[in-house]
Amino acid sequence: MSDKNASDAAAGKSDREIVISRVFDAPRDLVWKAWTDPKQVVQWWGPNGFSITIHEMDVRPGGVWRHTMHGPDGTDYPSEAVFAEVVKPARIIFSHRGGKAGTPAIEFQSTWTFDAEGDKTKVTIRMVFATAAARAYVVKEYHAIEGGQQTLGRLGKYLKEMASQDATAHS
């Protein structure tokens, strides 16, 4: 594919994507474990004020992650993810289906990358929707961009707490 075609393909995809990144002051292995360990992911997953109940979490290609996010207003958001690719500790790709009960299901492919930057880790979330309209719906109705930023904020807070507990345990 020529550079022009590659940029055209990327441009065509951009109106269907949400991309959010953040650098954490934590090593990649620690960030990976916080994402893949159900006991840890329940501590930080979701936007501010949300909690999560994990029904099943099998982080491997073909594995399923079924969970329910509980909104601060009591609304439940059942979700299911099927893992397509799991490359420890670098990348997780899954298809997502879920949303508020009684509304059209939200579907997208999500790629999470974990890039080591010295002793820090850059996490990038890339959500790709079937259409620009599907992306726009999720942004408007579910505040997906803000929710993704808040989720990474909660992960950052969790990682700081873990580092603090680790430092206290070793002092």
Backbone bond lengths (Angstrom), bond angles and torsions (degrees), N, CA, C in turn:
res aa  C-N    CA-C-N  psi(-1)  N-CA   C-N-CA  omega(-1)  CA-C   N-CA-C  phi
1 M - - - 1.465 - - 1.526 108.16 -
2 S 1.301 117.26 131.64 1.461 120.75 179.66 1.531 109.75 -71.61
3 D 1.339 115.43 163.54 1.468 119.12 178.11 1.522 110.91 -58.84
4 K 1.337 116.76 -39.46 1.463 119.68 -179.83 1.529 110.26 -62.74
5 N 1.345 117.16 -46.72 1.457 119.79 179.73 1.518 111.27 -63.71
6 A 1.337 117.46 -38.25 1.462 120.23 178.56 1.520 110.05 -62.85
7 S 1.338 116.94 -42.82 1.474 118.70 -179.82 1.523 110.75 -70.04
8 D 1.338 117.76 -35.03 1.465 120.16 176.14 1.523 110.66 -63.62
9 A 1.339 116.25 -41.83 1.467 120.09 179.48 1.527 109.95 -64.43
10 A 1.322 116.63 -42.61 1.460 119.89 179.24 1.522 110.65 -64.55
11 A 1.326 116.58 -40.31 1.467 120.10 -179.98 1.526 110.17 -64.19
12 G 1.334 116.63 -39.03 1.456 120.34 179.21 1.510 112.52 -65.88
13 K 1.310 116.86 -29.18 1.454 121.11 -178.60 1.526 111.46 -83.51
14 S 1.323 118.26 -27.63 1.458 121.40 -170.84 1.531 113.55 -59.64
15 D 1.324 118.47 -32.40 1.461 119.24 179.31 1.531 111.96 -76.31
16 R 1.324 116.23 -3.61 1.468 121.59 176.88 1.519 112.05 -109.76
17 E 1.330 117.27 3.23 1.464 121.53 -172.55 1.519 113.53 -113.86
18 I 1.309 113.82 153.46 1.458 122.79 164.36 1.523 105.05 -125.82
19 V 1.328 117.08 127.82 1.455 121.82 179.25 1.527 108.06 -127.56
20 I 1.320 115.61 126.74 1.466 121.88 -179.15 1.528 107.33 -134.78
21 S 1.335 117.02 132.58 1.468 121.59 180.00 1.516 110.79 -131.11
22 R 1.323 114.30 155.33 1.454 120.65 174.76 1.527 108.77 -157.49
23 V 1.315 116.48 143.98 1.463 121.79 175.98 1.524 108.26 -101.10
24 F 1.333 114.98 130.29 1.466 121.86 -178.83 1.519 109.72 -110.18
25 D 1.313 115.89 143.40 1.457 122.27 177.07 1.527 107.99 -84.64
26 A 1.335 114.48 65.81 1.465 121.50 -178.23 1.523 108.05 -156.65
27 P 1.332 117.21 146.06 1.458 119.13 178.44 1.530 112.09 -68.38
28 R 1.321 115.28 152.58 1.464 121.49 -174.94 1.530 112.55 -56.37
29 D 1.333 118.63 -42.34 1.464 120.17 -179.09 1.526 111.91 -60.47
30 L 1.325 117.37 -37.09 1.461 121.36 179.10 1.531 110.93 -68.49
31 V 1.324 116.79 -41.28 1.465 121.46 178.71 1.532 109.55 -65.97
32 W 1.329 115.95 -43.19 1.470 120.42 178.04 1.529 110.75 -57.79
33 K 1.319 116.60 -46.42 1.467 120.15 -178.57 1.528 110.70 -64.61
34 A 1.336 117.20 -38.59 1.470 119.95 178.60 1.525 110.96 -61.70
35 W 1.341 116.90 -30.66 1.470 121.47 -179.93 1.517 111.55 -81.63
36 T 1.316 118.33 -37.94 1.465 121.18 -169.79 1.526 114.57 -97.46
37 D 1.306 118.69 -10.99 1.471 122.38 179.62 1.529 108.76 -95.01
38 P 1.346 117.97 114.34 1.472 120.16 -177.56 1.534 113.68 -55.30
39 K 1.323 117.67 -32.43 1.469 120.68 179.69 1.525 111.47 -67.78
40 Q 1.329 116.06 -26.25 1.457 119.66 178.78 1.526 112.08 -91.67
41 V 1.330 117.29 -41.82 1.464 119.93 -175.05 1.531 111.13 -61.43
42 V 1.334 118.03 -30.82 1.471 119.43 178.93 1.530 111.79 -67.41
43 Q 1.319 117.51 -16.69 1.458 121.33 -179.05 1.527 113.09 -78.58
44 W 1.359 116.93 -19.27 1.472 117.90 -172.16 1.524 115.02 -139.18
45 W 1.312 120.29 -12.97 1.469 121.20 -172.03 1.525 111.60 -67.31
46 G 1.299 116.02 135.51 1.457 122.51 173.72 1.511 112.92 102.28
47 P 1.331 115.82 166.40 1.460 121.12 179.47 1.531 111.72 -65.92
48 N 1.313 115.51 169.65 1.465 121.87 178.74 1.528 110.29 -53.93
49 G 1.319 116.22 135.15 1.457 121.83 177.65 1.518 114.59 86.96
50 F 1.324 117.85 -9.14 1.460 121.46 -179.52 1.525 110.21 -90.55
51 S 1.319 115.31 153.39 1.459 121.72 169.26 1.522 107.17 -126.89
52 I 1.310 115.81 173.10 1.457 119.73 -175.65 1.526 109.94 -141.90
53 T 1.315 115.47 140.77 1.457 122.78 170.50 1.521 106.87 -114.12
54 I 1.323 116.35 123.30 1.459 120.88 178.42 1.526 108.13 -95.33
55 H 1.331 115.65 125.86 1.459 121.88 178.24 1.525 110.27 -94.60
56 E 1.320 116.25 -31.58 1.462 122.71 -178.78 1.522 107.04 -163.39
57 M 1.343 117.14 135.75 1.465 120.31 177.36 1.519 108.61 -146.91
58 D 1.318 116.07 103.34 1.453 123.78 -177.84 1.532 107.52 -122.41
59 V 1.336 115.88 90.53 1.466 122.17 -172.48 1.527 109.56 -83.49
60 R 1.325 114.96 86.16 1.465 123.73 176.00 1.523 106.57 -159.73
61 P 1.331 118.23 158.29 1.469 118.57 177.97 1.534 110.34 -55.31
62 G 1.326 115.76 128.21 1.465 121.58 -177.03 1.517 113.37 87.41
63 G 1.329 117.40 -12.15 1.463 121.82 179.11 1.517 111.24 -72.59
64 V 1.316 114.98 159.11 1.464 121.38 -176.44 1.523 109.69 -118.83
65 W 1.335 114.17 142.23 1.466 121.31 172.64 1.518 106.57 -123.08
66 R 1.318 115.85 106.82 1.470 121.51 175.43 1.517 107.62 -106.30
67 H 1.324 114.80 128.80 1.464 119.52 179.43 1.526 109.61 -151.61
68 T 1.305 114.66 162.53 1.459 121.08 174.70 1.518 107.58 -122.58
69 M 1.324 115.24 124.06 1.465 120.18 172.23 1.515 107.19 -88.49
70 H 1.324 115.73 137.30 1.459 121.48 -179.80 1.525 108.04 -112.29
71 G 1.333 115.90 115.95 1.455 120.46 -179.76 1.516 111.61 -73.69
72 P 1.322 116.86 158.82 1.465 120.62 -179.93 1.530 112.60 -61.62
73 D 1.345 116.87 -21.42 1.471 120.44 178.86 1.534 111.99 -90.63
74 G 1.345 117.36 5.33 1.458 121.79 179.25 1.522 114.26 92.36
75 T 1.334 118.02 -3.68 1.464 120.77 178.28 1.525 109.89 -71.56
76 D 1.336 116.13 135.29 1.456 121.49 176.57 1.526 110.25 -99.41
77 Y 1.321 114.88 143.15 1.458 122.96 -179.75 1.536 108.23 -127.54
78 P 1.346 117.29 86.05 1.467 118.85 178.35 1.521 110.63 -67.23
79 S 1.329 116.27 140.26 1.459 121.46 -177.70 1.514 110.43 -141.09
80 E 1.325 113.89 152.89 1.455 120.33 173.90 1.509 108.26 -137.96
81 A 1.311 115.45 133.89 1.458 122.00 175.78 1.522 107.78 -122.55
82 V 1.317 116.22 139.66 1.463 122.21 173.86 1.521 106.48 -117.64
83 F 1.322 115.77 120.58 1.460 120.78 -176.61 1.526 110.99 -76.15
84 A 1.320 115.87 125.73 1.463 121.83 177.47 1.520 110.47 -94.91
85 E 1.335 116.37 -35.55 1.461 121.03 -177.29 1.522 109.22 -147.70
86 V 1.326 116.23 134.61 1.457 122.53 175.61 1.523 106.54 -136.02
87 V 1.320 116.57 108.89 1.461 122.68 -179.04 1.528 107.17 -118.37
88 K 1.323 116.36 95.50 1.466 121.87 -177.10 1.519 109.78 -70.20
89 P 1.294 120.24 133.70 1.465 131.13 -7.70 1.528 112.31 -103.15
90 A 1.337 117.03 35.51 1.465 120.50 -168.09 1.526 116.37 -104.97
91 R 1.364 117.61 -35.89 1.465 117.61 -169.13 1.523 111.13 -156.05
92 I 1.329 114.99 142.67 1.458 123.11 173.05 1.526 106.67 -132.79
93 I 1.339 115.76 128.12 1.470 121.07 176.60 1.520 107.61 -124.50
94 F 1.337 115.83 130.66 1.458 119.46 178.26 1.520 110.65 -145.94
95 S 1.323 115.19 155.36 1.458 120.48 171.51 1.526 106.36 -95.01
96 H 1.315 115.77 138.36 1.459 122.18 -176.50 1.518 109.44 -117.56
97 R 1.323 114.79 140.20 1.462 121.27 173.56 1.530 106.40 -142.69
98 G 1.324 115.75 129.01 1.454 119.05 179.35 1.504 111.48 172.81
99 G 1.314 114.73 -164.61 1.455 120.69 -179.77 1.509 110.93 138.34
100 K 1.298 115.00 -175.00 1.461 121.48 -179.31 1.532 109.09 -72.02
101 A 1.338 116.09 136.11 1.460 120.59 179.11 1.529 109.94 -56.05
102 G 1.335 116.16 138.95 1.457 121.29 178.34 1.512 115.00 84.89
103 T 1.348 117.27 3.00 1.468 121.11 177.46 1.528 108.40 -119.61
104 P 1.331 117.01 163.06 1.472 118.30 178.22 1.534 110.78 -58.33
105 A 1.320 115.43 140.77 1.467 119.91 179.84 1.524 110.35 -64.99
106 I 1.303 114.63 143.72 1.459 122.12 175.12 1.521 106.62 -97.05
107 E 1.324 115.61 128.81 1.454 119.96 -179.35 1.519 109.30 -130.81
108 F 1.327 115.34 136.14 1.458 120.83 175.56 1.516 109.08 -162.32
109 Q 1.329 115.23 164.76 1.454 120.13 171.59 1.519 107.37 -101.11
110 S 1.316 115.60 134.32 1.458 120.95 -178.66 1.523 109.58 -118.09
111 T 1.322 115.24 132.17 1.457 121.57 174.54 1.521 107.40 -120.95
112 W 1.307 115.98 124.79 1.459 122.44 174.60 1.520 106.86 -111.90
113 T 1.338 116.56 124.47 1.458 120.20 175.75 1.521 109.13 -113.84
114 F 1.313 114.88 146.94 1.459 123.64 -177.22 1.529 106.32 -125.86
115 D 1.340 116.30 100.16 1.456 121.44 -176.22 1.516 110.48 -105.88
116 A 1.338 115.82 123.45 1.459 120.92 177.56 1.525 108.71 -70.98
117 E 1.326 115.65 131.29 1.468 122.58 174.09 1.518 106.58 -128.64
118 G 1.340 115.24 81.23 1.460 119.93 -171.93 1.517 108.42 68.77
119 D 1.333 116.44 -126.50 1.473 119.89 178.31 1.529 111.51 -94.21
120 K 1.328 116.12 12.67 1.468 121.84 177.03 1.527 109.15 -110.47
121 T 1.330 115.44 170.49 1.463 120.56 180.00 1.515 109.73 -134.94
122 K 1.334 115.19 129.16 1.461 120.53 173.58 1.525 107.73 -96.64
123 V 1.320 115.66 121.43 1.455 121.89 176.64 1.525 107.61 -105.73
124 T 1.322 115.37 129.85 1.463 121.34 176.59 1.520 108.23 -123.76
125 I 1.329 115.08 128.17 1.455 122.21 174.00 1.528 106.84 -103.74
126 R 1.320 116.14 129.39 1.460 121.18 175.83 1.523 106.91 -127.24
127 M 1.336 116.11 115.32 1.461 121.89 177.06 1.521 107.56 -108.46
128 V 1.329 116.72 127.28 1.458 121.61 -179.48 1.530 108.21 -118.81
129 F 1.324 114.79 124.08 1.463 122.91 -178.14 1.524 109.67 -101.52
130 A 1.319 117.15 158.24 1.467 121.92 -178.83 1.528 111.74 -63.44
131 T 1.331 116.89 -34.94 1.467 121.12 -178.21 1.524 110.00 -139.77
132 A 1.319 115.18 162.22 1.464 120.45 174.61 1.526 109.83 -63.86
133 A 1.324 117.56 -34.99 1.470 121.26 179.57 1.532 110.94 -65.07
134 A 1.337 117.06 -38.87 1.474 120.10 178.10 1.526 110.22 -64.59
135 R 1.337 116.55 -40.67 1.465 120.20 177.16 1.529 110.29 -63.27
136 A 1.324 116.47 -46.79 1.465 121.04 -178.57 1.530 110.91 -60.63
137 Y 1.327 117.54 -39.26 1.463 122.01 178.82 1.537 110.74 -61.56
138 V 1.323 116.54 -45.86 1.465 121.02 -178.40 1.532 111.04 -67.20
139 V 1.320 116.66 -37.38 1.464 120.57 177.98 1.526 109.91 -65.75
140 K 1.343 117.23 -44.00 1.465 121.14 -177.23 1.531 112.34 -74.49
141 E 1.313 117.28 -49.88 1.468 121.19 -172.49 1.526 113.96 -82.51
142 Y 1.320 117.40 -30.76 1.466 121.31 -175.38 1.524 113.09 -114.83
143 H 1.325 117.20 -0.49 1.471 121.40 179.84 1.529 110.71 52.54
144 A 1.334 115.93 47.83 1.460 122.33 -170.52 1.528 113.81 -60.71
145 I 1.308 118.26 -37.24 1.467 119.34 -178.67 1.524 109.77 -68.55
146 E 1.325 116.67 -50.80 1.461 120.18 178.04 1.526 110.67 -61.17
147 G 1.329 116.62 -40.95 1.468 120.54 179.22 1.517 112.08 -62.56
148 G 1.329 116.74 -40.33 1.462 120.33 176.93 1.515 111.89 -65.13
149 Q 1.327 116.25 -41.89 1.466 120.07 177.57 1.530 110.58 -63.46
150 Q 1.332 117.02 -41.32 1.466 120.48 178.93 1.524 111.13 -66.57
151 T 1.330 116.70 -38.28 1.462 120.15 177.82 1.526 110.49 -61.00
152 L 1.335 116.98 -45.58 1.460 119.20 176.98 1.524 111.24 -65.95
153 G 1.321 117.54 -33.71 1.465 120.68 174.66 1.523 111.60 -61.81
154 R 1.313 116.05 -42.58 1.473 120.56 178.23 1.528 110.77 -66.45
155 L 1.342 117.02 -37.84 1.464 119.99 175.66 1.526 109.80 -62.03
156 G 1.330 117.20 -43.19 1.463 120.70 178.55 1.515 112.25 -60.03
157 K 1.307 116.46 -43.78 1.473 120.82 178.08 1.520 110.35 -63.31
158 Y 1.315 116.85 -43.19 1.462 121.24 178.92 1.530 110.69 -61.65
159 L 1.328 117.58 -44.96 1.463 120.99 -180.00 1.528 111.32 -62.98
160 K 1.332 117.33 -38.40 1.472 120.25 176.54 1.524 111.05 -63.24
161 E 1.337 115.92 -42.45 1.472 119.96 178.00 1.525 110.56 -62.00
162 M 1.326 116.94 -41.57 1.467 120.89 179.81 1.532 110.16 -64.64
163 A 1.326 117.78 -42.22 1.466 121.49 179.27 1.521 110.24 -64.61
164 S 1.325 116.57 -39.59 1.460 121.22 179.08 1.531 110.80 -64.84
165 Q 1.325 116.67 -43.99 1.477 120.68 178.24 1.523 110.60 -64.15
166 D 1.343 116.61 -39.06 1.458 121.41 179.57 1.528 110.13 -65.51
167 A 1.339 116.87 -42.86 1.468 121.03 178.99 1.522 110.75 -63.90
168 T 1.332 117.20 -40.81 1.477 121.37 178.99 1.517 110.15 -65.26
169 A 1.321 117.42 -40.26 1.468 121.65 -178.95 1.533 111.64 -65.92
170 H 1.352 116.15 -28.57 1.470 119.52 -177.79 1.526 112.94 -99.24
171 S 1.337 118.44 7.50 1.468 118.50 -179.65 1.515 111.64 -101.17
